[in-house]
Amino acid sequence: MIEVIKAVEFKNKSFDTKEDLFKELKANKKELIGLKTAEVKHSAPLSMSLNKLETTKGIDGLDKGFIYPVINTTKYMDSHNDVHFDGIWNRSINDQQGKVHYLINHELEVGKVIAYPKDVEVLVKDVLWKDLGADYSGYTQALIFKTNVFDYSNVDAKKIIKEEIEIQHSVRMQYVKIDLAINSSDEDTIEEKAVWEKHINEIANKDEVIEQGYFWAVTEAKIYKEGSMVLSGSNDVTPMIYPTKDIQPPNGIDKTDSSNDNQTNKALKEEAIKNTLLQLIKN
């Protein structure tokens, strides 16, 4: 029995070969990009999580006493067949700062709010994949909210956060710049092959992308009103971060290094003695 090929882009079609699928993607590229950029989209859950993530607490530069939901990560193919790339939020983050809600299940309703915009700071931070609990090498650029739970926060979210239950996240967004990448030697897909060659080695789950043979490269998007806590997101490397360390001191000084503490104490004592002597001389 010949196994037919299905694609999320063509829900009512099947294909005998990947090349047949590639030709259909190429033929409908303009229309598909039009649909993707017109749509305000959010989580399309994976049927199962590809990564078993551990709760992470060790990312430097995050303040203790806050929660940091990872709303999105770049260089990872999600269930839309989309791969977001570094810099995707550069323009939007400035426009949307102070306007973005942290919700539960993308429900923009009273009672579904975890944090209102006044209590949400939107960050973009380069983070090691391993610090997000994912078994990939290198970095991703993570869209992160700095926030907390409040008296008004959704009760279910409060319980999840209090018990540090494993959870995922998703951003409501609209694409601005997107292109199609196809791994084909067909002369009709030279442009799409060039996009493939440009980006393929950046992608963390590259093996899955190579097996599929195509992806959508997203280089700019708008954050649209909110990011949400969800049970299962289209991108499953979107955990909650609960920091256990304060912000790292400047110049890489280890706060636990007793020699630094001793030097500081010595300097303070010497300064105090000097001030005392000066005061005695004046008197």
C-alpha positions as CSV (number, residue, x, y, z in Angstrom):
1,M,0.0,0.0,0.0
2,I,1.4,3.4,-1.0
3,E,1.5,5.9,1.8
4,V,0.0,9.2,0.8
5,I,1.5,12.5,2.0
6,K,-0.6,15.1,3.8
7,A,0.2,18.7,4.6
8,V,-1.4,21.3,6.9
9,E,-1.4,23.8,4.1
10,F,-3.8,21.6,2.0
11,K,-6.2,19.9,4.4
12,N,-8.4,18.4,1.7
13,K,-5.6,17.1,-0.5
14,S,-3.0,14.3,-0.4
15,F,0.1,13.7,-2.5
16,D,1.9,10.6,-3.8
17,T,5.4,12.1,-3.5
18,K,7.1,15.0,-1.8
19,E,7.9,16.5,-5.2
20,D,4.2,16.7,-6.0
21,L,3.6,18.5,-2.7
22,F,6.5,20.9,-3.4
23,K,5.0,21.8,-6.8
24,E,1.6,22.5,-5.2
25,L,3.3,24.7,-2.5
26,K,5.2,26.6,-5.3
27,A,2.1,27.0,-7.4
28,N,0.1,28.4,-4.4
29,K,3.0,30.2,-2.7
30,K,1.6,33.8,-3.2
31,E,-1.9,32.8,-1.9
32,L,-0.5,30.8,1.1
33,I,1.7,33.7,2.1
34,G,-1.3,36.1,1.8
35,L,-3.3,33.9,4.1
36,K,-0.5,33.6,6.6
37,T,0.1,37.3,6.8
38,A,-3.6,38.2,6.9
39,E,-4.3,35.8,9.8
40,V,-4.0,36.7,13.5
41,K,-2.8,33.3,14.7
42,H,-1.8,31.6,17.9
43,S,-1.4,28.1,19.3
44,A,-2.2,25.1,17.1
45,P,-1.3,22.3,19.5
46,L,1.1,19.5,18.7
47,S,-0.4,16.1,19.0
48,M,2.3,15.3,21.4
49,S,5.3,17.1,22.9
50,L,8.5,16.3,21.1
51,N,10.6,17.5,24.0
52,K,10.5,16.4,27.6
53,L,11.4,19.7,29.2
54,E,12.6,20.1,32.8
55,T,11.5,23.1,34.8
56,T,14.4,25.5,34.4
57,K,15.6,27.9,37.1
58,G,19.2,28.7,36.1
59,I,19.1,31.4,33.5
60,D,21.3,34.3,34.4
61,G,20.1,37.9,34.4
62,L,16.6,37.2,35.7
63,D,15.2,38.7,39.0
64,K,14.2,36.4,41.8
65,G,10.6,36.9,42.8
66,F,9.2,37.1,39.3
67,I,7.9,34.5,36.9
68,Y,9.2,34.4,33.3
69,P,6.9,32.6,30.8
70,V,8.7,31.9,27.6
71,I,6.1,32.9,25.0
72,N,8.0,32.0,21.9
73,T,11.4,30.7,20.7
74,T,13.2,31.2,17.4
75,K,15.0,28.7,15.1
76,Y,12.5,25.9,15.8
77,M,9.9,24.5,13.4
78,D,6.4,24.5,15.0
79,S,3.2,22.6,14.1
80,H,2.4,25.3,11.5
81,N,5.6,24.3,9.7
82,D,6.8,27.8,10.5
83,V,10.3,28.7,11.8
84,H,10.8,32.1,13.4
85,F,14.2,33.6,13.2
86,D,16.2,36.0,15.4
87,G,15.1,39.6,15.1
88,I,11.5,38.6,14.4
89,W,10.2,40.9,17.3
90,N,12.6,43.8,16.9
91,R,10.0,46.3,15.7
92,S,7.0,44.9,17.5
93,I,8.4,44.8,21.0
94,N,8.9,48.6,21.0
95,D,5.4,49.2,19.7
96,Q,3.7,46.8,22.0
97,Q,5.6,47.4,25.3
98,G,3.0,48.2,28.0
99,K,0.1,46.9,25.8
100,V,0.4,43.1,26.1
101,H,-1.7,40.9,28.4
102,Y,-0.6,37.6,29.9
103,L,-3.7,35.3,29.6
104,I,-4.8,31.7,29.9
105,N,-5.7,29.8,26.7
106,H,-5.7,33.0,24.5
107,E,-9.1,34.0,26.0
108,L,-9.1,37.8,26.0
109,E,-11.8,38.0,28.6
110,V,-12.3,39.1,32.2
111,G,-11.4,36.2,34.5
112,K,-8.9,34.8,32.0
113,V,-6.2,37.3,32.8
114,I,-3.0,36.3,34.6
115,A,-1.4,39.8,34.3
116,Y,-2.7,43.0,32.8
117,P,-0.3,45.0,30.5
118,K,0.7,47.3,33.4
119,D,2.3,44.3,35.1
120,V,3.9,42.7,32.0
121,E,7.4,43.6,30.7
122,V,8.1,42.1,27.3
123,L,11.7,40.9,26.9
124,V,13.7,39.4,24.1
125,K,16.7,37.4,25.4
126,D,19.3,35.0,23.9
127,V,19.0,31.8,25.8
128,L,20.8,28.4,25.5
129,W,18.4,25.7,24.4
130,K,19.7,23.5,27.3
131,D,18.6,26.3,29.7
132,L,15.1,25.8,28.5
133,G,15.3,22.1,29.0
134,A,15.7,21.2,25.3
135,D,18.4,18.8,24.1
136,Y,19.7,21.1,21.4
137,S,23.1,22.9,21.1
138,G,23.4,26.6,20.7
139,Y,21.1,29.5,21.4
140,T,17.5,30.6,20.7
141,Q,16.1,34.1,20.9
142,A,13.3,33.8,23.4
143,L,10.3,36.1,23.7
144,I,9.8,36.3,27.5
145,F,7.3,38.1,29.8
146,K,8.6,39.4,33.1
147,T,5.5,39.3,35.4
148,N,4.0,37.7,38.4
149,V,0.7,36.5,39.9
150,F,-1.7,39.1,41.5
151,D,-4.9,39.2,43.5
152,Y,-6.8,39.5,40.2
153,S,-4.9,36.6,38.4
154,N,-6.8,33.6,37.0
155,V,-7.2,31.0,39.8
156,D,-6.1,28.0,37.7
157,A,-3.0,29.8,36.6
158,K,-2.2,30.7,40.2
159,K,-2.3,27.0,41.1
160,I,-0.1,26.0,38.2
161,I,2.5,28.6,39.1
162,K,2.3,27.8,42.9
163,E,2.9,24.1,42.3
164,E,5.4,24.8,39.4
165,I,3.5,22.4,37.1
166,E,5.0,21.9,33.6
167,I,3.2,24.2,31.2
168,Q,3.7,25.7,27.8
169,H,3.0,29.1,26.2
170,S,2.0,30.7,22.9
171,V,1.9,34.1,21.4
172,R,-1.0,35.7,19.5
173,M,0.7,37.3,16.4
174,Q,0.5,38.4,12.9
175,Y,3.2,37.7,10.3
176,V,4.8,40.6,8.4
177,K,7.7,39.0,6.5
178,I,7.6,35.3,5.5
179,D,9.0,33.2,2.7
180,L,8.9,29.6,1.6
181,A,11.9,27.2,1.9
182,I,12.0,24.0,-0.2
183,N,14.7,21.4,-0.4
184,S,14.4,20.5,-4.1
185,S,16.6,20.4,-7.1
186,D,13.8,21.3,-9.4
187,E,14.6,24.4,-11.5
188,D,11.2,25.9,-10.7
189,T,12.1,26.1,-7.0
190,I,15.5,27.9,-7.2
191,E,14.3,30.8,-5.0
192,E,12.8,28.5,-2.4
193,K,16.0,26.4,-2.4
194,A,18.1,29.5,-1.7
195,V,15.9,30.3,1.4
196,W,16.4,26.6,2.5
197,E,20.2,26.9,2.2
198,K,20.3,30.2,4.0
199,H,18.5,29.0,7.1
200,I,18.5,25.2,7.4
201,N,21.7,25.0,9.6
202,E,20.2,27.5,12.1
203,I,17.3,25.3,12.9
204,A,17.4,23.3,16.2
205,N,15.0,20.5,15.1
206,K,16.7,20.4,11.7
207,D,16.2,16.6,11.4
208,E,12.4,17.0,11.4
209,V,12.7,19.8,8.9
210,I,14.9,17.8,6.5
211,E,12.5,14.8,6.8
212,Q,9.6,17.1,5.8
213,G,11.6,18.9,3.1
214,Y,10.1,22.4,3.4
215,F,9.3,25.1,6.0
216,W,8.1,28.7,6.2
217,A,10.8,31.2,7.2
218,V,9.3,34.0,9.3
219,T,11.7,37.0,9.8
220,E,9.2,39.6,11.1
221,A,6.0,39.4,13.1
222,K,3.8,41.6,15.3
223,I,2.8,40.6,18.8
224,Y,-1.0,41.0,18.9
225,K,-2.5,41.9,22.3
226,E,-1.4,38.9,24.3
227,G,0.7,35.8,25.1
228,S,-0.9,32.9,26.8
229,M,-0.3,29.9,29.1
230,V,-1.5,26.8,27.3
231,L,-1.5,23.1,27.9
232,S,0.1,22.4,24.5
233,G,1.4,25.0,22.1
234,S,2.4,24.9,18.5
235,N,6.0,25.4,19.8
236,D,6.6,23.1,22.7
237,V,9.9,24.6,23.8
238,T,8.1,27.4,25.7
239,P,8.4,26.6,29.4
240,M,7.9,28.7,32.5
241,I,11.0,30.0,34.2
242,Y,11.1,30.3,38.0
243,P,14.4,32.0,38.9
244,T,16.1,31.0,42.1
245,K,19.1,33.3,41.6
246,D,19.3,37.1,41.8
247,I,20.7,39.1,38.9
248,Q,24.4,38.3,38.4
249,P,26.8,41.0,39.7
250,P,28.7,43.1,37.1
251,N,32.0,42.0,35.6
252,G,31.3,38.3,36.3
253,I,32.1,38.6,40.0
254,D,30.8,35.6,41.9
255,K,28.7,36.7,44.9
256,T,29.6,33.5,46.7
257,D,33.3,34.1,46.3
258,S,34.5,34.8,49.9
259,S,37.8,36.4,48.7
260,N,35.8,39.2,47.0
261,D,33.7,39.7,50.2
262,N,36.9,39.8,52.2
263,Q,38.5,42.4,49.9
264,T,35.4,44.5,50.1
265,N,35.2,44.4,53.9
266,K,38.9,45.2,54.1
267,A,38.5,48.2,51.8
268,L,35.5,49.4,53.9
269,K,37.4,49.1,57.2
270,E,40.4,51.0,55.7
271,E,38.1,53.8,54.5
272,A,36.5,54.0,58.0
273,I,39.9,54.2,59.7
274,K,41.0,56.9,57.3
275,N,37.9,59.0,57.9
276,T,38.4,58.6,61.7
277,L,42.0,59.8,61.6
278,L,41.1,62.8,59.4
279,Q,38.4,63.7,61.9
280,L,40.9,63.5,64.8
281,I,43.4,65.7,63.0
282,K,40.7,68.4,62.3
283,N,39.8,68.4,66.0
